[in-house]
C-alpha cells in the first residue's frame, strides 16, 4: 500500500509539472553553454532545472539521450530562425535572399556567447559520435531547402557552407573582413552569381 501511495504522489507531481521535461532540456543547453558537454551530468542538469535527480532517468534513457534531445532542440531553434527570415523574402528575389542570408550571419547565428559554445560543442560531439549526425544532417538539409527556393542545388550547398564558415570566422576570428557587412554581402553575392 505504501508503494502505491508513493507512485500516486509521483504521478501527481508529474501532472502538476507538465513542462518538466522541456525545462530539463533547456537547463541542459544552459549547462552545456557554461561547462561544455564534458561538464554536463544528470546531477548538474537536475540542479540547474530545479528538479529531483530521479526526473532525469524518468524522462531520458541516459545522458546520451538527454544530450541528443538538447542538441536537437537547439538545432530546431536555429532552423526556425532561418526559416522565419527566409520566409519574408519574396519568391524568386535572389538579391533579397542574399541580403537575408547576410542578416542571418550577422544576427541570428552565434549572436551570444551561449549560442557560440553550444554550436561548437555540437560540432565537436557530432564529429566524434555518429549518433548525433542525424541532427547535423537535418539542420543542413533544412538550410539547403530554404536556399534552394532561390538558388540551384550546388549554389545552395556552397552558400550553406559559406554561412557556416562566416559564422565561425565572425565568432572566433579577428579578421576584419568577416565582420565587414559589405565584404560579407559581396561574398554572398559572388557565390550566388549576382
C-alpha positions, 0 to 999 in steps of 0.5 A: 500500500505504501508503494502505491501511495508513493507512485500516486504522489509521483504521478501527481507531481508529474501532472502538476509539472507538465513542462518538466521535461522541456525545462530539463532540456533547456537547463541542459543547453544552459549547462552545456553553454557554461561547462561544455558537454564534458561538464554536463551530468544528470546531477548538474542538469537536475540542479540547474532545472530545479528538479529531483535527480530521479526526473532525469532517468524518468524522462531520458534513457541516459545522458546520451539521450538527454544530450541528443534531445538538447542538441536537437532542440537547439538545432530546431531553434536555429532552423526556425530562425532561418526559416522565419527570415527566409520566409519574408523574402519574396519568391524568386528575389535572389538579391533579397535572399542574399541580403537575408542570408547576410542578416542571418550571419550577422544576427541570428547565428552565434549572436551570444556567447551561449549560442557560440559554445553550444554550436561548437560543442555540437560540432565537436560531439557530432564529429566524434559520435555518429549518433548525433549526425542525424541532427547535423544532417537535418539542420543542413538539409533544412538550410539547403531547402530554404536556399534552394527556393532561390538558388540551384542545388550546388549554389545552395550547398556552397552558400550553406557552407559559406554561412557556416564558415562566416559564422565561425570566422565572425565568432572566433576570428579577428579578421576584419573582413568577416565582420565587414557587412559589405565584404560579407554581402559581396561574398554572398553575392559572388557565390550566388552569381549576382 
